[in-house]
Every structure is written in C-alpha cells, then in structure tokens.
Amino acid sequence: MNNTYQIYLISDSTGETLDRIFLAIKAQFQNIEYNVHTFSFTRTENQILKILLDAEKNTNAIILYSIVDSNLAKYLANTSSDKKIPCFGVLGDLILSFSKLLNQKASHQPSGQHVLNEEYYKRIEAIQFTMNHDDGNLVKEIEKSDIILLGVSRTSKTPTSIYLANKGFKTSNIPLVNENSIPTLLKKNPKSLCIVGLSTEAERLSEIRKNRMNSLKETENKSYTDLDKIRKEVEEAKNTFKKYKWPMIDVTRKSVEETAASIIKIHEIYKKNG
C-alpha cells in the first residue's frame, strides 16, 4: 500500500497562506511522506473540477483550500465530499466568525491581502532600504533605520534583515569585527535607535563558516574558522552588547522566523518606551 499522501493546496490567490499553514501542520507529524500539488488563482468551478478529477485518481489525496468566494468554496467542499476526498477549508469559518463578531459583511475579495495600498508600498520601501543597508553599507543613513542588527560574521544578519523588511521594517545590519567597527553614532547614543545584537555558539559558528569557505573553495583564511578565535570573537561581541546595554538574541537553535519574531517584540518595547 502506498502511504505517500498527495496534498492538494487550492487557493484563489497566490497560495502563500496555504503554504504556511501546511508547513505548520506537517511540522506536528513525524515520518510523513507526501507530495504537494499547488493550485493558485483558482476562481472557477471548471478549474476546481479538473483538480478534483486528478485528485480522485489518488487513494491518499487530501485537499486544503483557501477560497473566499463562499459559493465556490461550497462547490469545492460538496464535490470533494461526493468524491469522498478529505477536504478542509482554512479561512471560511474564520471569516464567518469575524463577520459576526465585527457585525460587518466580508468583501470575499480574492487576493485582498495583496492590494496595492499604503501598507504594501511601505513594505516595498522597507525591502529596498534593507537591501541598500546590508553588511554595513550606507551607515551615514543609519538613523533612518527602524531596526539595526549587529553581529559577528555568519550570525544570520542578512536573512533576518530581509525577513524583517518583508514585515515592513527598515533594517540595517552591521558586521561586528570589534568595537571600533560600530558606527560612532551608535556608541555615543546607544539607546537612540532600536539596536539588537545577534550571537551564536562558537562551535556552531565554526561549522557554518567552514561550510561557507568550502562552498567558496576558499582554503587560505584559517583564522576565520579557527574555533579558539571564534570563541574569543563571540565573547567579545557579547561583552560589547552588555557594555552598551543592547538586547542580544542567541540564534543557535532559532530559525530566521523565530529570531525575527523576538526582534519585533524588542522593537515594540523600544517604541513603547519612546
């Protein structure tokens, strides 16, 4: 018997919401074998019928859908039921519940979260700013940052910055070689901006740097991966964060998303305290 599940993700928009929800679901189950079939911008009964005809061929098909048009969602649910295919909507009940709670009719507009409004353009501006202020670039404009990340090399500063930018935060990241590499403005006014230090375990950092050097086919820079030197480097960075009373996050066992969530909380506290 084939135990590989065929997961059908059907969305009337880009499918990003469904992707994230399925990631959260599958993280709760070990040793699951699956294939994902993604169908975005599904907005007609004909499109749905074609998908279900394909799903019907698989004994282990499961459907997750995110469709805001109530008639179309009902058609998908009913047709799936007729074909005995497990089918789960991820937004319908929530939209209905919120509609009752807010005493307001939902628009049922596909891609409503992707509308080109002020929030969207703010996010694009943040992404552009963050890309321009990566790895210590344009430090003269650092005061325009919402968040500034400091950390030794390979502490996930760039991916974390990009993730924060996608959340609308203008983020600068600065490599911490030593205390002298920190812009004077930050040292003179350590609490004037939201500054967060990133750290990690030396052993893990050594592995990451070795992998990085191997991918670049670089063999001469031995000090960059030397464990004793990395330990000293990490300890000096921690002492610097303590000296200027900057909050620090250990990213050793954290995903970029988890690190970013912690940084956003720090930023909220910073803004609240003015």
C-alpha positions in Angstrom: 0.0 0.0 0.0 1.3 3.4 -1.0 1.5 5.6 2.2 2.6 8.7 0.4 -0.1 11.4 0.8 -1.0 13.7 -2.1 -1.6 17.1 -0.7 -3.6 19.4 -2.9 -3.3 23.1 -1.9 -6.0 25.1 -3.7 -6.1 28.9 -3.4 -7.9 31.7 -5.2 -4.8 33.9 -4.6 -1.0 33.3 -4.6 -1.2 30.3 -2.2 1.2 31.8 0.3 -1.2 31.5 3.2 -1.9 27.8 2.5 1.9 27.1 2.1 2.5 28.5 5.6 -0.5 26.6 7.1 0.6 23.3 5.6 4.2 23.9 6.9 2.8 24.4 10.4 0.6 21.3 10.1 3.3 18.9 8.8 5.7 20.1 11.5 3.4 18.4 14.0 3.8 14.9 12.4 6.9 12.9 12.1 7.7 10.4 9.3 5.0 11.6 6.9 5.6 11.1 3.2 3.8 13.5 0.9 3.8 15.2 -2.4 2.4 18.7 -2.7 0.3 19.9 -5.6 -0.2 23.6 -5.6 -3.0 25.4 -7.5 -3.1 29.1 -7.2 -5.6 31.7 -8.6 -8.3 29.0 -8.7 -11.5 31.0 -9.3 -13.9 28.9 -11.4 -15.9 25.7 -10.9 -14.2 24.3 -14.1 -10.7 24.8 -12.6 -11.8 23.0 -9.4 -13.4 20.1 -11.3 -10.2 19.5 -13.2 -8.2 19.4 -10.0 -10.6 17.0 -8.3 -10.6 14.7 -11.3 -6.9 14.4 -10.8 -7.1 14.1 -7.0 -9.7 11.3 -7.4 -7.1 9.1 -9.0 -5.1 9.1 -5.8 -6.2 7.0 -2.8 -4.3 9.2 -0.3 -5.4 12.6 -1.6 -6.1 15.4 0.9 -7.3 18.9 0.0 -6.6 22.1 1.8 -8.2 25.2 0.4 -8.3 28.9 0.9 -11.1 30.3 -1.2 -13.0 33.4 0.0 -15.9 33.2 -2.5 -18.5 31.3 -0.4 -20.3 29.8 -3.4 -17.0 28.5 -4.9 -15.8 27.2 -1.6 -19.2 25.4 -1.1 -18.9 23.8 -4.6 -15.4 22.6 -3.8 -16.4 21.1 -0.4 -19.6 19.5 -1.8 -17.9 18.0 -4.9 -15.0 16.7 -2.7 -17.5 15.1 -0.4 -19.3 13.4 -3.3 -15.9 12.0 -4.5 -15.0 11.0 -0.9 -11.9 13.2 -0.9 -10.9 14.7 2.5 -11.2 18.4 2.1 -10.5 21.2 4.7 -11.1 24.9 4.3 -8.7 27.2 6.3 -10.4 30.6 6.1 -14.2 30.1 5.7 -15.2 29.6 9.4 -12.8 32.3 10.5 -14.2 34.8 8.0 -17.7 34.0 9.1 -16.9 34.2 12.8 -15.2 37.6 12.3 -18.1 38.8 10.2 -20.5 38.1 13.1 -18.1 39.5 15.7 -17.5 42.7 13.8 -21.1 42.9 12.7 -19.7 43.6 9.2 -20.1 41.7 5.9 -16.9 40.4 4.5 -15.9 41.5 1.0 -14.9 38.0 -0.2 -12.3 39.6 -2.4 -9.6 37.2 -3.6 -6.1 38.5 -3.1 -7.4 41.1 -0.7 -4.2 40.9 1.4 -2.2 41.8 -1.7 -4.0 45.1 -2.5 -1.6 47.9 -3.5 -2.3 50.1 -0.6 -0.1 52.3 1.7 1.0 49.2 3.7 2.1 47.5 0.6 4.3 50.4 -0.6 5.7 50.8 2.9 6.8 47.1 2.7 8.4 47.6 -0.7 10.2 50.7 0.6 11.5 48.8 3.6 12.8 46.0 1.4 14.7 48.5 -0.9 16.1 50.2 2.2 17.2 47.0 3.8 19.0 45.7 0.6 20.8 49.1 0.3 21.9 48.9 4.0 23.1 45.3 4.1 26.5 44.4 5.6 27.4 47.8 6.9 26.6 49.8 3.7 25.4 53.4 3.9 26.0 53.8 7.6 25.6 57.6 7.2 21.9 57.0 6.8 21.6 54.6 9.8 19.3 56.9 11.7 16.6 56.2 9.2 16.5 52.5 10.3 13.7 51.1 12.3 15.9 48.3 13.5 19.7 47.8 13.4 21.3 44.3 13.7 24.8 43.8 15.0 26.7 40.5 15.0 29.9 38.7 14.0 30.1 37.1 10.6 27.5 34.4 9.8 25.0 35.1 12.5 22.1 35.3 10.0 22.1 39.1 9.9 21.2 39.4 6.2 18.4 36.8 6.0 16.9 38.1 9.3 17.0 41.7 7.9 15.3 40.6 4.7 12.6 38.8 6.6 12.0 41.9 8.8 11.9 44.1 5.7 9.1 41.9 4.3 7.3 42.8 7.5 7.7 46.5 6.8 10.8 47.3 9.0 13.6 49.3 7.5 16.6 47.2 8.8 20.3 47.9 8.7 22.8 45.2 9.6 26.4 45.8 10.6 29.2 43.2 10.8 30.8 43.3 14.3 34.6 42.8 13.7 35.4 44.6 17.0 34.1 47.6 19.0 35.8 50.0 16.5 33.7 48.7 13.7 30.5 50.0 15.3 29.4 53.4 13.9 30.3 56.3 16.3 26.6 57.4 16.4 25.5 54.1 17.9 28.2 54.2 20.6 27.5 57.9 21.5 23.8 57.3 21.7 23.3 53.6 22.3 19.6 54.0 23.2 18.7 56.4 20.4 17.8 53.6 18.0 16.5 50.0 18.2 19.7 48.0 18.2 19.8 44.2 18.6 22.8 42.0 18.9 22.9 38.6 17.3 25.1 35.8 18.8 25.5 32.1 18.4 27.5 29.2 19.9 31.1 29.2 18.8 31.1 25.5 17.7 28.0 26.0 15.5 29.5 29.2 14.1 32.7 27.3 13.2 30.7 24.7 11.3 28.8 27.3 9.4 31.9 29.2 8.4 33.7 26.1 7.3 30.7 25.2 5.1 30.8 28.7 3.7 34.5 28.5 2.9 34.1 25.1 1.3 31.3 26.4 -1.0 33.6 29.3 -2.0 36.5 26.9 -2.4 38.5 29.2 0.0 41.2 27.4 2.0 43.7 30.2 3.0 41.7 32.1 5.6 42.3 29.6 8.5 41.6 32.2 11.3 38.1 32.7 10.0 37.2 29.1 11.0 39.6 28.6 14.0 37.4 27.6 16.9 39.5 29.3 19.6 39.5 32.6 17.7 35.8 32.3 17.1 35.2 31.7 20.9 37.1 34.9 21.6 35.2 36.7 18.9 31.8 35.6 20.2 32.7 36.5 23.8 34.0 40.0 22.8 30.7 40.6 20.9 28.7 39.6 24.0 30.7 41.9 26.1 30.1 44.7 23.7 26.3 44.2 23.7 26.4 44.2 27.5 28.5 47.4 27.6 26.0 49.4 25.6 23.0 47.5 27.1 21.8 46.3 23.7 19.4 43.3 23.8 21.0 40.1 22.5 19.5 37.1 20.8 21.2 33.7 20.6 20.3 32.4 17.1 22.0 29.0 17.5 18.8 27.0 17.6 16.4 29.6 16.2 15.0 29.8 12.7 15.1 33.2 10.9 11.3 33.5 11.6 11.8 32.9 15.3 14.7 35.4 15.6 12.7 38.0 13.7 9.7 37.5 16.0 11.9 38.1 19.0 13.3 41.2 17.4 9.8 42.6 16.6 8.9 42.2 20.3 12.1 44.1 21.2 11.1 46.8 18.7 7.6 47.1 20.2 9.1 47.6 23.7 11.5 50.2 22.3 8.7 52.1 20.6 6.5 51.9 23.7 9.3 53.3 25.9 9.8 56.1 23.4 
